[in-house]
Amino acid sequence: QVFVKCHFDYDPATDSLIPCKEAGLKFMAGDLLQIVNQDDPNWWQACHVEGGSAGLVPSQLLEEKRKAFVKRDGEVAPTSGTGTSAWQGG
């Protein structure tokens, strides 16, 4: 059995990647979910520990991919040919 604690809110109604919005499982940060099936690399079947029906939630891999494609505030694309960002820590 696999259990996870959610660290973000998720609403399948607003997710453009989910294959079937009606099959999605809405959750909030702090919720405990039991992962029922991890066969698909992008969508896991889960249910709330407190009870309720099972539904699809994004897999860890899908969330990591999604975050990798979202630019953060203040990020600037590297300038052509330099390979460095216009913003640097320090």
C-alpha positions as a LaTeX table, in Angstrom:
\begin{tabular}{lrrr}
\hline
Residue & $x$ (\AA) & $y$ (\AA) & $z$ (\AA) \\
\hline
Gln1 & 0.00 & 0.00 & 0.00 \\
Val2 & 1.22 & 3.46 & $-0.90$ \\
Phe3 & 0.05 & 6.60 & 0.91 \\
Val4 & 0.95 & 10.20 & 0.05 \\
Lys5 & 0.41 & 13.56 & 1.71 \\
Cys6 & $-0.55$ & 16.21 & $-0.84$ \\
His7 & 1.64 & 19.31 & $-0.98$ \\
Phe8 & $-0.50$ & 21.24 & $-3.47$ \\
Asp9 & $-4.13$ & 21.74 & $-4.43$ \\
Tyr10 & $-5.44$ & 19.93 & $-7.50$ \\
Asp11 & $-8.71$ & 20.38 & $-9.36$ \\
Pro12 & $-9.21$ & 18.16 & $-12.41$ \\
Ala13 & $-11.82$ & 20.58 & $-13.78$ \\
Thr14 & $-9.05$ & 23.09 & $-14.49$ \\
Asp15 & $-6.42$ & 20.60 & $-15.73$ \\
Ser16 & $-5.93$ & 20.66 & $-19.51$ \\
Leu17 & $-3.81$ & 17.48 & $-19.47$ \\
Ile18 & $-6.18$ & 15.04 & $-17.77$ \\
Pro19 & $-7.69$ & 12.59 & $-20.27$ \\
Cys20 & $-11.14$ & 12.65 & $-18.62$ \\
Lys21 & $-12.03$ & 15.48 & $-16.20$ \\
Glu22 & $-14.92$ & 13.46 & $-14.74$ \\
Ala23 & $-12.49$ & 10.70 & $-13.71$ \\
Gly24 & $-10.21$ & 13.10 & $-11.82$ \\
Leu25 & $-9.90$ & 13.27 & $-8.05$ \\
Lys26 & $-9.86$ & 16.75 & $-6.50$ \\
Phe27 & $-7.60$ & 17.21 & $-3.47$ \\
Met28 & $-6.16$ & 19.94 & $-1.28$ \\
Ala29 & $-2.72$ & 20.44 & 0.26 \\
Gly30 & $-2.55$ & 18.35 & 3.44 \\
Asp31 & $-4.96$ & 15.66 & 2.23 \\
Leu32 & $-3.88$ & 12.03 & 2.61 \\
Leu33 & $-4.36$ & 9.82 & $-0.43$ \\
Gln34 & $-3.95$ & 6.10 & $-0.93$ \\
Ile35 & $-2.44$ & 5.32 & $-4.33$ \\
Val36 & $-4.38$ & 2.36 & $-5.68$ \\
Asn37 & $-2.73$ & 1.93 & $-9.09$ \\
Gln38 & 0.52 & 3.33 & $-10.55$ \\
Asp39 & 0.57 & 1.41 & $-13.85$ \\
Asp40 & 0.28 & 4.56 & $-15.98$ \\
Pro41 & 3.40 & 6.79 & $-15.90$ \\
Asn42 & 1.34 & 10.01 & $-15.98$ \\
Trp43 & $-1.91$ & 9.28 & $-14.14$ \\
Trp44 & $-2.31$ & 7.32 & $-10.92$ \\
Gln45 & $-5.54$ & 6.02 & $-9.45$ \\
Ala46 & $-6.02$ & 7.19 & $-5.88$ \\
Cys47 & $-8.65$ & 7.68 & $-3.19$ \\
His48 & $-8.89$ & 9.84 & $-0.10$ \\
Val49 & $-7.86$ & 7.96 & 3.05 \\
Glu50 & $-11.02$ & 9.25 & 4.78 \\
Gly51 & $-13.09$ & 7.41 & 2.19 \\
Gly52 & $-14.75$ & 8.13 & $-1.07$ \\
Ser53 & $-14.46$ & 6.90 & $-4.60$ \\
Ala54 & $-11.20$ & 6.50 & $-6.49$ \\
Gly55 & $-10.12$ & 8.86 & $-9.23$ \\
Leu56 & $-7.18$ & 9.94 & $-11.34$ \\
Val57 & $-4.41$ & 12.14 & $-9.95$ \\
Pro58 & $-1.28$ & 13.36 & $-11.73$ \\
Ser59 & 1.76 & 11.17 & $-11.10$ \\
Gln60 & 4.92 & 12.58 & $-9.56$ \\
Leu61 & 6.61 & 12.34 & $-12.97$ \\
Leu62 & 3.83 & 14.33 & $-14.66$ \\
Glu63 & 3.96 & 17.05 & $-12.00$ \\
Glu64 & 7.75 & 17.31 & $-12.33$ \\
Lys65 & 7.41 & 17.62 & $-16.12$ \\
Arg66 & 4.66 & 20.22 & $-15.73$ \\
Lys67 & 6.75 & 22.34 & $-13.35$ \\
Ala68 & 9.78 & 22.11 & $-15.66$ \\
Phe69 & 7.81 & 23.78 & $-18.46$ \\
Val70 & 6.41 & 26.64 & $-16.35$ \\
Lys71 & 8.58 & 29.75 & $-16.22$ \\
Arg72 & 8.90 & 31.34 & $-12.81$ \\
Asp73 & 8.37 & 35.05 & $-12.28$ \\
Gly74 & 11.51 & 37.00 & $-13.09$ \\
Glu75 & 13.05 & 34.36 & $-15.34$ \\
Val76 & 14.49 & 35.51 & $-18.61$ \\
Ala77 & 15.39 & 33.19 & $-21.46$ \\
Pro78 & 19.14 & 32.90 & $-22.07$ \\
Thr79 & 20.52 & 35.35 & $-24.59$ \\
Ser80 & 21.48 & 33.88 & $-27.93$ \\
Gly81 & 24.88 & 32.25 & $-28.00$ \\
Thr82 & 25.88 & 32.87 & $-24.37$ \\
Gly83 & 24.05 & 30.01 & $-22.68$ \\
Thr84 & 23.67 & 32.04 & $-19.47$ \\
Ser85 & 20.61 & 33.62 & $-17.93$ \\
Ala86 & 20.26 & 37.35 & $-17.56$ \\
Trp87 & 19.49 & 36.75 & $-13.85$ \\
Gln88 & 22.08 & 35.15 & $-11.61$ \\
Gly89 & 22.12 & 34.53 & $-7.89$ \\
Gly90 & 24.70 & 36.07 & $-5.70$ \\
\hline
\end{tabular}
